[in-house]
Amino acid sequence: MPATPAVPDGKRPTLAHVAARAGVSVALVSIVMRGAYGASDATRERVLRAAEEIGYRPDTRARLLRSSRSRLLGVQFGLRHPFHTDLVEGIYAAAEPAGYQVALSAVAPSRGERQAVEALLADRCEALILLGPEVPAARLAELGAQVPVVSVARRLRPAPPGVDVVRSADDEGARQAVEHLVALGHRAIVHIDGGRAPGAADRRRGYRTAMNRHGLADHVRVLPGGLTEEDGARAARTLLAEAPRPSAVLAFNDRCATGVLDTFLRAGVTVPDEISVVGFDDTRLARLAHIDLTTVAQDIPRIAQLAVGRAIARLDGEDVPDGENVIPPRLVVRGTTAPPGGAGRG
């Protein structure tokens, strides 16, 4: 094996470095890296071994930029949302076997949705998958006129042209949560709301519908909340100041529910002995052993697969029917719910 060629410090190894290391031409290295015909098995093995030894990695982004297509799916996600993190993992799992790469652009307190999307378009993303977008439908229509757009976890009726919708049946999830609590014997069930967040209106409606169905209209109560632990803590402090307190709480999401749990714990209110708590989303947070949160699970692998599938189908020119893709959720019962007063536990 020839002596290892000098690779300048901080520089990325190139095809020329691999060729020098393997003792072959740059053209032959290119054939091997592209998986093209023209190199013997022995040469192919020698080139790949040389590439590994000097740390060479093919620049797939540069190769795509030289082609007429980027094969990039742009994903906008909320940096502070665990549910979005789980969805991103599912999107990678769905996109890569289909031959597509994923470009991420985060929405944060200092970085709005418009900036996040513009960055994806500047990277030549062929389609956009927007997780929980909050921009007006008119803005989504503008984007849909440029590239295929998939809106995830937000109801859009009707969906703008060029925009597909993939979401959970949020109202059904809230109904399942209420059904579970009522079956345990709860009547005074409070819903901590998600405000104007995507999915909040459906969850609010599902809660009200289920309560009315069980003759609990007089117990319907929606508290202002939000998406974060701080929002849940604020609502929990309101409940702690009341007498009597409700026996159960349905929070907008798992983060909000975690804030509720923490506030109750600090105040010496035991869950679920004194009050039951249900979240929504079934994020990793809910599954932590010390939280063990009863929650409504969204089918993340199915949502991600549908979102990627719709984007690719549009890019491939398939005849994709308009309309929403609505995925049923399911209740996951863990340790934060029990009959009122802990009766029947043990």
C-alpha positions as CSV (number, residue, x, y, z in Angstrom):
1,M,0.0,0.0,0.0
2,P,1.5,3.4,-0.9
3,A,2.3,5.9,1.8
4,T,-0.7,7.8,3.1
5,P,-1.0,11.1,1.3
6,A,-0.9,14.2,3.4
7,V,-4.3,15.5,4.1
8,P,-4.1,19.1,5.4
9,D,-5.3,19.6,9.0
10,G,-9.0,20.4,9.1
11,K,-9.5,19.6,5.4
12,R,-11.9,17.0,4.2
13,P,-10.2,14.0,2.4
14,T,-10.9,14.1,-1.4
15,L,-11.0,11.5,-4.2
16,A,-7.4,12.5,-5.0
17,H,-6.3,11.5,-1.5
18,V,-8.1,8.2,-1.8
19,A,-6.5,7.6,-5.3
20,A,-3.0,8.3,-4.0
21,R,-3.6,6.0,-1.0
22,A,-4.9,3.1,-3.1
23,G,-2.4,3.6,-6.0
24,V,-5.1,4.1,-8.6
25,S,-6.4,6.9,-10.7
26,V,-9.0,9.4,-9.5
27,A,-11.3,8.3,-12.3
28,L,-11.2,4.7,-11.0
29,V,-12.0,5.9,-7.5
30,S,-14.9,7.8,-8.8
31,I,-16.2,4.7,-10.5
32,V,-16.0,2.8,-7.2
33,M,-17.7,5.5,-5.2
34,R,-20.6,5.7,-7.6
35,G,-21.0,2.0,-7.7
36,A,-20.6,2.1,-11.4
37,Y,-19.3,-0.7,-13.7
38,G,-15.6,-0.7,-14.6
39,A,-13.6,-1.8,-11.5
40,S,-12.6,-5.3,-10.5
41,D,-13.7,-6.7,-7.1
42,A,-10.1,-6.5,-5.9
43,T,-9.7,-2.9,-6.9
44,R,-13.0,-2.0,-5.5
45,E,-12.0,-3.5,-2.1
46,R,-8.7,-1.7,-2.2
47,V,-10.3,1.7,-2.9
48,L,-12.9,1.3,-0.2
49,R,-10.3,0.2,2.3
50,A,-8.1,3.2,1.5
51,A,-11.2,5.5,1.8
52,E,-11.9,4.1,5.2
53,E,-8.3,4.5,6.4
54,I,-8.1,8.2,5.6
55,G,-11.7,9.0,6.7
56,Y,-13.1,9.8,3.2
57,R,-16.8,10.2,3.0
58,P,-18.6,10.8,-0.3
59,D,-20.1,14.3,-0.6
60,T,-23.6,13.2,-1.5
61,R,-24.9,16.7,-1.2
62,A,-22.4,18.0,-3.8
63,R,-23.3,15.2,-6.1
64,L,-27.0,15.9,-5.9
65,L,-26.4,19.6,-6.5
66,R,-24.7,18.7,-9.8
67,S,-27.7,16.8,-10.9
68,S,-31.1,18.1,-11.9
69,R,-32.7,17.0,-8.7
70,S,-31.7,17.3,-5.1
71,R,-33.8,14.4,-3.7
72,L,-34.0,16.4,-0.5
73,L,-37.1,16.5,1.8
74,G,-37.1,19.7,3.9
75,V,-38.5,19.2,7.4
76,Q,-39.5,22.2,9.6
77,F,-39.8,21.2,13.2
78,G,-40.2,22.9,16.6
79,L,-36.9,22.8,18.5
80,R,-38.7,22.6,21.9
81,H,-41.3,19.9,21.0
82,P,-40.4,16.3,22.0
83,F,-43.2,15.1,19.7
84,H,-41.5,16.7,16.7
85,T,-38.3,15.1,17.7
86,D,-40.0,11.7,17.5
87,L,-41.6,12.5,14.2
88,V,-38.2,13.6,12.7
89,E,-36.8,10.2,13.6
90,G,-39.7,8.5,11.9
91,I,-39.3,10.7,8.8
92,Y,-35.6,9.7,8.5
93,A,-36.7,6.0,8.7
94,A,-39.2,6.5,5.9
95,A,-37.2,8.7,3.6
96,E,-33.8,7.0,3.4
97,P,-35.0,3.6,2.1
98,A,-36.9,5.6,-0.6
99,G,-33.6,7.2,-1.8
100,Y,-34.3,10.7,-0.2
101,Q,-32.3,12.7,2.2
102,V,-33.7,14.9,4.9
103,A,-32.8,18.5,5.6
104,L,-33.9,19.9,8.9
105,S,-34.7,23.5,9.8
106,A,-35.8,24.4,13.4
107,V,-38.4,26.8,14.6
108,A,-37.3,28.4,17.9
109,P,-38.2,31.5,20.0
110,S,-35.6,33.5,18.0
111,R,-36.3,31.9,14.6
112,G,-39.7,31.9,13.0
113,E,-41.4,29.6,10.6
114,R,-40.8,31.8,7.6
115,Q,-37.0,31.8,8.2
116,A,-37.0,28.1,8.8
117,V,-38.8,27.4,5.5
118,E,-36.7,29.9,3.5
119,A,-33.6,28.1,4.6
120,L,-35.0,24.8,3.3
121,L,-36.0,26.3,0.0
122,A,-32.5,27.8,-0.3
123,D,-31.1,24.3,0.1
124,R,-33.0,23.2,-2.9
125,C,-35.4,20.9,-1.0
126,E,-37.9,19.4,-3.5
127,A,-40.7,19.1,-1.0
128,L,-41.5,20.4,2.5
129,I,-42.8,18.5,5.5
130,L,-44.0,21.0,8.0
131,L,-44.5,19.7,11.6
132,G,-47.3,21.6,13.4
133,P,-47.2,24.7,11.1
134,E,-48.9,27.8,12.6
135,V,-48.7,30.2,9.6
136,P,-51.9,31.2,7.9
137,A,-53.4,28.8,5.3
138,A,-52.7,31.5,2.7
139,R,-49.0,31.2,3.4
140,L,-49.2,27.4,3.0
141,A,-51.0,27.9,-0.3
142,E,-48.1,30.1,-1.5
143,L,-45.6,27.4,-0.6
144,G,-47.7,24.7,-2.2
145,A,-47.5,26.6,-5.4
146,Q,-43.7,26.3,-5.3
147,V,-43.1,22.8,-4.1
148,P,-45.2,19.9,-2.7
149,V,-46.1,20.6,1.0
150,V,-47.2,18.2,3.7
151,S,-48.7,19.7,6.8
152,V,-48.4,17.3,9.8
153,A,-50.5,17.5,13.0
154,R,-52.7,20.4,11.9
155,R,-56.3,20.3,10.5
156,L,-56.8,22.2,7.3
157,R,-60.2,22.2,5.8
158,P,-60.1,22.6,3.0
159,A,-56.4,22.0,2.4
160,P,-54.9,24.6,0.0
161,P,-53.9,23.3,-3.5
162,G,-50.5,21.5,-3.4
163,V,-50.8,20.9,0.4
164,D,-51.4,17.5,1.8
165,V,-52.5,17.0,5.4
166,V,-51.4,14.1,7.7
167,R,-52.7,14.3,11.3
168,S,-54.1,12.3,14.2
169,A,-57.7,12.3,15.1
170,D,-57.1,14.6,18.1
171,D,-60.8,14.8,19.0
172,E,-60.9,11.0,19.2
173,G,-57.8,10.9,21.4
174,A,-59.4,13.4,23.9
175,R,-62.6,11.3,23.8
176,Q,-60.6,8.2,24.7
177,A,-58.9,10.0,27.6
178,V,-62.3,11.1,29.0
179,E,-63.8,7.6,28.5
180,H,-60.9,6.2,30.5
181,L,-61.3,8.6,33.4
182,V,-65.1,8.2,33.5
183,A,-64.7,4.5,33.6
184,L,-62.5,4.9,36.6
185,G,-65.2,6.8,38.3
186,H,-64.2,10.4,37.7
187,R,-66.7,13.2,37.1
188,A,-64.9,16.5,37.8
189,I,-62.5,16.3,34.9
190,V,-60.7,19.5,33.8
191,H,-59.1,20.0,30.4
192,I,-56.0,22.2,30.3
193,D,-56.2,23.8,26.9
194,G,-53.5,24.2,24.2
195,G,-54.7,27.7,23.1
196,R,-54.3,28.2,19.3
197,A,-51.7,25.4,18.9
198,P,-52.3,22.9,16.1
199,G,-54.7,20.2,17.3
200,A,-55.9,22.2,20.3
201,A,-59.3,23.0,18.9
202,D,-60.0,19.3,18.1
203,R,-58.8,18.1,21.5
204,R,-61.0,20.7,23.2
205,R,-64.0,19.6,21.1
206,G,-63.3,15.9,21.8
207,Y,-63.2,16.6,25.6
208,R,-66.5,18.6,25.5
209,T,-68.2,16.0,23.4
210,A,-67.2,13.1,25.6
211,M,-68.2,14.9,28.8
212,N,-71.6,15.8,27.4
213,R,-72.1,12.2,26.2
214,H,-71.7,11.0,29.8
215,G,-74.1,13.6,31.2
216,L,-71.2,15.6,32.7
217,A,-72.0,19.0,31.0
218,D,-72.1,20.7,34.4
219,H,-68.5,19.5,35.0
220,V,-67.1,20.8,31.7
221,R,-64.2,23.1,32.4
222,V,-61.4,24.3,30.1
223,L,-58.5,26.1,31.7
224,P,-56.1,28.2,29.7
225,G,-52.8,26.3,29.2
226,G,-50.3,25.8,26.4
227,L,-47.6,23.6,25.0
228,T,-44.9,23.9,27.8
229,E,-44.2,22.7,31.3
230,E,-44.6,26.3,32.4
231,D,-48.1,26.4,31.0
232,G,-49.1,23.3,32.8
233,A,-47.6,24.5,36.1
234,R,-49.6,27.8,35.8
235,A,-52.8,25.9,35.3
236,A,-52.0,23.5,38.2
237,R,-51.4,26.4,40.6
238,T,-54.9,27.6,39.7
239,L,-56.3,24.2,40.6
240,L,-54.4,24.0,43.8
241,A,-56.0,27.3,45.0
242,E,-59.5,25.8,44.7
243,A,-61.7,23.8,47.0
244,P,-62.9,21.3,46.1
245,R,-60.4,20.4,43.4
246,P,-61.2,18.3,40.3
247,S,-60.4,14.6,40.6
248,A,-58.7,14.4,37.1
249,V,-56.9,16.6,34.6
250,L,-56.5,16.1,30.8
251,A,-53.5,18.2,29.7
252,F,-53.0,19.4,26.1
253,N,-49.8,17.5,25.7
254,D,-47.1,15.5,27.6
255,R,-45.0,18.6,28.3
256,C,-48.0,20.5,29.8
257,A,-48.9,17.4,31.8
258,T,-45.3,17.2,33.2
259,G,-45.6,20.7,34.5
260,V,-48.9,19.7,36.2
261,L,-47.2,16.7,37.8
262,D,-44.2,18.7,39.0
263,T,-46.4,21.4,40.6
264,F,-48.6,18.9,42.3
265,L,-45.5,17.0,43.6
266,R,-44.1,20.2,45.1
267,A,-47.4,21.0,46.7
268,G,-47.6,17.6,48.3
269,V,-50.6,16.5,46.2
270,T,-50.1,12.8,45.2
271,V,-50.8,11.5,41.8
272,P,-52.9,9.5,41.2
273,D,-54.1,9.0,44.8
274,E,-55.5,12.5,45.0
275,I,-55.8,13.5,41.4
276,S,-55.3,11.7,38.1
277,V,-53.4,13.3,35.2
278,V,-53.5,12.4,31.5
279,G,-51.2,13.8,28.8
280,F,-51.2,13.6,25.0
281,D,-48.7,12.5,22.4
282,D,-46.8,9.6,24.2
283,T,-43.4,11.2,23.8
284,R,-40.3,9.8,25.4
285,L,-41.0,12.1,28.3
286,A,-44.2,10.2,29.1
287,R,-42.3,6.9,29.1
288,L,-39.7,7.8,31.6
289,A,-40.0,5.6,34.6
290,H,-40.2,8.4,37.2
291,I,-43.0,10.1,35.2
292,D,-45.0,7.0,33.9
293,L,-47.6,9.2,32.4
294,T,-51.0,7.9,31.1
295,T,-51.3,9.6,27.7
296,V,-52.8,9.4,24.2
297,A,-50.3,8.0,21.8
298,Q,-50.1,9.3,18.2
299,D,-49.0,6.6,15.7
300,I,-45.7,8.3,14.9
301,P,-44.3,5.7,12.4
302,R,-47.6,5.7,10.5
303,I,-47.8,9.5,10.4
304,A,-44.1,9.8,9.3
305,Q,-44.6,7.1,6.6
306,L,-47.7,8.8,5.2
307,A,-46.0,12.3,5.2
308,V,-43.0,11.1,3.4
309,G,-45.1,9.0,1.0
310,R,-47.3,11.9,0.1
311,A,-44.3,14.1,-0.6
312,I,-42.6,11.6,-2.8
313,A,-45.8,10.7,-4.6
314,R,-46.3,14.4,-5.5
315,L,-42.7,14.6,-6.7
316,D,-43.1,11.5,-8.9
317,G,-46.2,12.9,-10.5
318,E,-48.6,10.3,-9.1
319,D,-52.3,11.0,-9.0
320,V,-52.6,11.8,-5.3
321,P,-56.2,12.3,-4.1
322,D,-56.9,15.5,-2.2
323,G,-58.0,15.4,1.4
324,E,-56.7,14.7,4.9
325,N,-55.0,11.5,6.1
326,V,-56.3,11.1,9.6
327,I,-54.7,8.5,11.8
328,P,-56.5,7.0,14.9
329,P,-54.7,7.5,18.2
330,R,-54.7,5.1,21.1
331,L,-54.8,5.5,24.9
332,V,-51.7,4.3,26.8
333,V,-52.5,3.7,30.5
334,R,-49.7,4.0,32.9
335,G,-49.3,5.1,36.5
336,T,-50.8,8.6,36.7
337,T,-54.5,7.6,36.6
338,A,-56.6,5.6,39.1
339,P,-60.1,5.7,40.6
340,P,-60.9,8.9,42.6
341,G,-59.2,8.7,46.0
342,G,-57.1,5.8,44.9
343,A,-60.0,3.4,45.5
344,G,-59.4,0.0,44.0
345,R,-55.7,0.4,43.7
346,G,-53.3,-2.2,44.9
